[in-house]
């Protein structure tokens, strides 16, 4: 069993692949957490959506 298996996390402030939030999201995903993302402005969706798809997060 993974450390965060069965847990759900909402990651705030995701901006791009260089953001701290992305590093946290990757680590949580590796440990089995189900994730949701939040981003600051609608214009960031074009950057965030491809990252979400990489780890299987469904908006």
C-alpha positions in Angstrom: 0.0 0.0 0.0 1.3 3.5 -0.9 1.5 6.2 1.7 -1.3 8.3 0.2 -3.5 5.6 -1.3 -7.1 6.3 -0.8 -6.5 10.0 0.0 -7.6 13.0 -2.1 -5.6 16.2 -2.4 -6.4 19.6 -4.0 -3.3 21.3 -5.3 -3.5 25.1 -5.3 -1.5 27.5 -7.4 -0.4 25.2 -10.2 1.1 27.4 -13.0 3.5 25.3 -15.0 6.0 22.4 -14.9 8.5 24.5 -12.9 6.1 25.5 -10.1 6.5 24.0 -6.6 2.9 23.0 -6.8 3.7 20.7 -9.8 6.5 19.0 -7.8 4.1 18.4 -4.9 1.5 17.0 -7.3 4.0 14.6 -8.8 5.1 13.4 -5.4 1.5 13.0 -4.2 0.6 11.1 -7.4 3.6 8.7 -6.9 2.4 8.0 -3.4 -1.1 7.1 -4.6 -3.2 10.2 -4.0 -6.2 11.2 -6.1 -5.6 14.8 -7.2 -7.5 17.9 -8.2 -5.9 21.2 -9.4 -6.6 24.9 -8.9 -4.9 27.7 -10.8 -4.9 31.4 -10.4 -6.4 32.7 -13.6 -8.3 31.1 -16.5 -5.4 31.8 -18.9 -3.3 29.3 -17.1 -5.6 26.4 -18.0 -3.7 25.9 -21.3 -0.6 25.2 -19.2 -2.2 23.2 -16.4 -4.4 20.9 -18.5 -1.5 19.1 -20.2 0.2 18.6 -16.8 -3.0 17.2 -15.4 -3.3 14.7 -18.3 0.3 13.5 -17.7 -0.7 12.1 -14.3 -4.3 11.2 -15.1 -6.1 14.1 -13.4 -9.6 14.6 -14.9 -10.9 18.1 -14.6 
